[in-house]
Amino acid sequence: MADPRTTAVQVKTPIGQYGGGFMLSREAKTRCEEHGLGPREFYFRGRCGVLGECEADVVTSVAVFFPAAHVEESWYGGRKLSVERAVEIYAEACQEWGRRRLGDFDGCARLAELLETVVAQAPAAGAPLFAGWRAVPLPDDPPARATQLMHVLRELRGALHANAVIAAGLHPLEAILAAEHDAPFGHTSGEAMAQFFTWPAPYEKPGPDVVAKRTAVEDTTDDLLASVFSVLNNDESDELIELLRFGHGH
């Protein structure tokens, strides 16, 4: 029987991969081409557009792991698309990716039901992108609905993780370099992820103290997520883990 913290640990990889996989998908690429946006312009306008039209510094405050100059260039570069339209198109890419990846998984309706319970009752403190995406209307069909809900939950974990990094006194680049990374980019090194986030090389190898802090940050993030999953009883937690494990094979 899974307790809430075990649930948080067990579901983070599949939720990360399904909730974020669409960001690098052919569905997202097609929309970039349709609207004449660069991939990062679409990413920041679509993902962070739930904040409303604002200055790039506001976006940087939630896109914690990206250098400020990169956020600014991408956010303003995408202004040919209104934030409202960008969010709408970003959600469509998420939904279509979900239909393609999970369309033949008959557990989607129950998965969406369980995820919706968690999302609806989760506190939004310190997680503005989660709060913004929670307000975006959900599609009716189960594969798309479940995928969008995983995106929303991924935003919650991402925000709580960023808060934990800051509280630990780690620079975002240190946190990136001190970890092996997984979803949705595939298993890769900290240096590869630092390049992905556009931090300039060369990179300083993290010392044991930084690695220890980064490990503690992951534990803190799991602790914070435990209360989020406590709205499910043990049977529902087991069911959620099993559904995500099965769906993860698709």
C-alpha positions as CSV (number, residue, x, y, z in Angstrom):
1,M,0.0,0.0,0.0
2,A,1.6,3.3,-1.1
3,D,1.7,6.1,1.3
4,P,1.6,9.7,-0.1
5,R,5.3,10.2,-0.2
6,T,5.9,6.8,-1.9
7,T,3.3,7.8,-4.4
8,A,5.0,11.1,-5.1
9,V,8.3,9.3,-5.7
10,Q,6.7,6.6,-7.9
11,V,4.8,8.9,-10.2
12,K,7.3,11.6,-10.8
13,T,9.1,10.0,-13.8
14,P,5.9,9.1,-15.8
15,I,4.2,12.4,-15.0
16,G,7.4,14.2,-16.0
17,Q,7.7,12.3,-19.2
18,Y,4.0,12.5,-20.2
19,G,3.5,16.0,-18.8
20,G,6.5,17.5,-20.5
21,G,7.1,15.2,-23.5
22,F,4.9,17.2,-25.8
23,M,7.2,20.2,-25.4
24,L,9.7,18.5,-27.7
25,S,7.2,16.7,-29.8
26,R,6.4,16.9,-33.5
27,E,3.0,18.4,-32.5
28,A,4.9,21.3,-30.9
29,K,7.3,21.6,-33.9
30,T,4.4,21.8,-36.3
31,R,2.9,24.7,-34.4
32,C,6.2,26.5,-34.4
33,E,6.3,26.3,-38.1
34,E,2.6,27.3,-38.5
35,H,3.0,30.4,-36.4
36,G,6.6,31.4,-37.4
37,L,8.0,31.0,-33.9
38,G,11.3,29.6,-32.8
39,P,11.0,26.5,-30.4
40,R,12.0,28.5,-27.4
41,E,9.7,31.4,-28.3
42,F,6.8,29.0,-28.5
43,Y,7.9,27.3,-25.3
44,F,8.0,30.4,-23.2
45,R,5.0,32.1,-24.7
46,G,2.9,28.9,-24.5
47,R,4.0,27.6,-21.2
48,C,4.3,30.9,-19.3
49,G,1.5,32.7,-21.1
50,V,-0.8,31.8,-18.2
51,L,1.0,34.6,-16.3
52,G,-0.6,37.1,-18.7
53,E,1.3,39.7,-20.8
54,C,4.1,40.8,-18.5
55,E,7.7,41.8,-18.5
56,A,10.4,39.1,-19.1
57,D,11.6,39.5,-15.5
58,V,8.3,38.1,-14.3
59,V,8.8,35.1,-16.6
60,T,12.3,34.6,-15.4
61,S,11.0,34.5,-11.8
62,V,9.2,31.2,-12.6
63,A,11.5,29.8,-15.3
64,V,14.1,29.5,-12.6
65,F,16.6,27.2,-14.4
66,F,17.1,29.4,-17.5
67,P,19.4,32.3,-17.8
68,A,17.5,35.6,-17.7
69,A,18.9,36.8,-21.0
70,H,17.6,33.7,-22.8
71,V,14.2,34.1,-21.2
72,E,14.0,37.7,-22.2
73,E,15.0,37.1,-25.8
74,S,12.5,34.2,-26.2
75,W,9.6,35.9,-24.4
76,Y,9.8,39.1,-26.3
77,G,10.7,37.3,-29.6
78,G,7.4,35.4,-29.4
79,R,5.2,38.5,-28.9
80,K,3.8,38.1,-32.4
81,L,1.5,35.6,-30.7
82,S,-0.8,36.9,-27.9
83,V,-0.4,35.1,-24.6
84,E,-4.0,33.9,-24.7
85,R,-3.5,32.4,-28.1
86,A,-0.1,31.0,-27.2
87,V,-1.6,29.1,-24.2
88,E,-4.4,27.8,-26.4
89,I,-2.0,26.5,-29.0
90,Y,0.3,25.0,-26.4
91,A,-2.6,23.2,-24.8
92,E,-3.6,21.9,-28.2
93,A,-0.1,20.5,-28.8
94,C,-0.2,18.8,-25.3
95,Q,-3.6,17.3,-26.1
96,E,-2.7,16.0,-29.5
97,W,0.5,14.5,-28.2
98,G,-1.5,12.8,-25.5
99,R,-4.0,11.4,-28.1
100,R,-1.1,10.0,-30.1
101,R,0.8,8.5,-27.2
102,L,-2.1,7.3,-25.0
103,G,-5.0,6.9,-27.5
104,D,-5.0,3.1,-27.2
105,F,-4.6,3.0,-23.4
106,D,-8.0,2.2,-21.9
107,G,-7.0,3.3,-18.4
108,C,-6.9,7.0,-19.4
109,A,-10.4,7.8,-18.1
110,R,-9.6,6.5,-14.6
111,L,-6.1,8.1,-14.7
112,A,-7.7,11.5,-15.5
113,E,-10.2,11.0,-12.7
114,L,-7.5,10.4,-10.1
115,L,-5.2,13.1,-11.4
116,E,-8.1,15.6,-11.4
117,T,-8.8,14.9,-7.7
118,V,-5.1,15.6,-6.9
119,V,-4.9,18.8,-9.1
120,A,-8.1,20.2,-7.8
121,Q,-7.1,20.0,-4.1
122,A,-3.4,20.9,-4.4
123,P,-2.3,24.2,-2.8
124,A,-1.0,26.7,-5.3
125,A,1.3,28.6,-3.0
126,G,4.7,29.2,-4.6
127,A,3.6,27.6,-7.9
128,P,2.2,30.3,-10.2
129,L,2.5,28.3,-13.4
130,F,0.6,25.4,-11.8
131,A,-2.2,27.8,-10.7
132,G,-2.3,29.3,-14.2
133,W,-2.5,25.9,-16.0
134,R,-5.0,24.6,-13.5
135,A,-7.4,27.3,-14.8
136,V,-7.0,26.2,-18.4
137,P,-10.0,24.3,-19.6
138,L,-9.5,20.5,-19.9
139,P,-10.5,18.6,-23.0
140,D,-13.2,15.9,-22.7
141,D,-11.5,12.9,-24.3
142,P,-9.6,10.8,-21.7
143,P,-6.1,10.6,-23.4
144,A,-5.9,14.4,-23.9
145,R,-7.4,15.1,-20.5
146,A,-5.0,12.8,-18.6
147,T,-2.0,14.3,-20.5
148,Q,-3.0,17.9,-19.8
149,L,-3.5,17.0,-16.1
150,M,0.0,15.5,-16.0
151,H,1.4,18.7,-17.5
152,V,-0.4,20.7,-14.7
153,L,1.0,18.4,-12.0
154,R,4.5,18.6,-13.6
155,E,4.3,22.3,-13.2
156,L,3.5,21.9,-9.5
157,R,6.5,19.6,-8.9
158,G,8.7,21.9,-11.0
159,A,7.8,24.9,-8.9
160,L,8.2,23.2,-5.6
161,H,11.6,21.8,-6.8
162,A,12.7,25.3,-7.8
163,N,11.6,26.6,-4.4
164,A,13.7,23.9,-2.7
165,V,16.7,24.7,-4.8
166,I,16.5,28.3,-3.8
167,A,16.0,27.5,-0.1
168,A,19.0,25.2,-0.2
169,G,21.2,28.1,-1.3
170,L,22.0,26.5,-4.7
171,H,22.4,28.5,-7.9
172,P,20.2,27.0,-10.5
173,L,23.2,26.0,-12.6
174,E,24.7,24.2,-9.7
175,A,21.5,22.3,-9.2
176,I,21.5,21.3,-12.9
177,L,25.1,20.2,-13.0
178,A,24.8,18.2,-9.7
179,A,22.1,15.9,-11.0
180,E,21.5,13.2,-13.5
181,H,18.5,14.1,-15.5
182,D,15.5,12.1,-16.7
183,A,12.1,13.1,-18.1
184,P,11.2,14.3,-20.6
185,F,14.5,14.6,-22.3
186,G,15.8,11.1,-21.7
187,H,18.5,10.2,-19.3
188,T,21.3,12.6,-19.7
189,S,24.2,14.3,-17.8
190,G,24.1,17.6,-15.9
191,E,26.4,19.2,-18.4
192,A,24.2,18.2,-21.3
193,M,21.2,19.8,-19.5
194,A,23.2,22.9,-18.7
195,Q,23.8,23.2,-22.5
196,F,20.1,22.6,-23.1
197,F,19.2,25.4,-20.7
198,T,21.7,27.6,-22.6
199,W,24.1,28.3,-19.7
200,P,27.5,29.2,-21.1
201,A,30.3,26.7,-20.8
202,P,32.8,25.8,-19.3
203,Y,31.1,24.3,-16.4
204,E,32.6,23.8,-13.0
205,K,32.4,20.3,-11.6
206,P,30.1,20.3,-8.5
207,G,31.9,19.5,-5.3
208,P,30.6,16.9,-2.8
209,D,28.8,19.7,-0.8
210,V,26.8,20.8,-3.8
211,V,26.0,17.2,-4.7
212,A,24.8,16.6,-1.2
213,K,22.6,19.7,-1.2
214,R,21.1,18.7,-4.6
215,T,20.3,15.2,-3.2
216,A,18.6,16.8,-0.2
217,V,16.6,19.1,-2.6
218,E,15.2,16.0,-4.3
219,D,14.1,14.6,-0.9
220,T,12.6,18.0,0.0
221,T,10.6,18.1,-3.2
222,D,9.3,14.6,-2.6
223,D,8.3,15.7,1.0
224,L,6.4,18.7,-0.4
225,L,4.6,16.5,-3.0
226,A,3.6,14.0,-0.3
227,S,0.9,16.3,1.1
228,V,-0.4,16.9,-2.5
229,F,-1.0,13.1,-3.0
230,S,-2.4,12.7,0.5
231,V,-5.9,13.4,-0.9
232,L,-5.9,9.9,-2.4
233,N,-6.4,6.9,-0.1
234,N,-4.0,4.0,-0.3
235,D,-6.0,2.0,-2.8
236,E,-6.3,5.0,-5.1
237,S,-2.6,5.7,-4.7
238,D,-1.8,2.1,-5.7
239,E,-4.2,2.4,-8.6
240,L,-2.6,5.7,-9.8
241,I,0.9,4.2,-9.6
242,E,-0.2,1.1,-11.6
243,L,-2.0,3.1,-14.2
244,L,1.0,5.3,-14.8
245,R,3.3,2.3,-14.8
246,F,1.2,0.7,-17.5
247,G,0.6,3.8,-19.5
248,H,4.4,4.5,-19.4
249,G,4.9,1.5,-21.6
250,H,2.9,3.2,-24.4
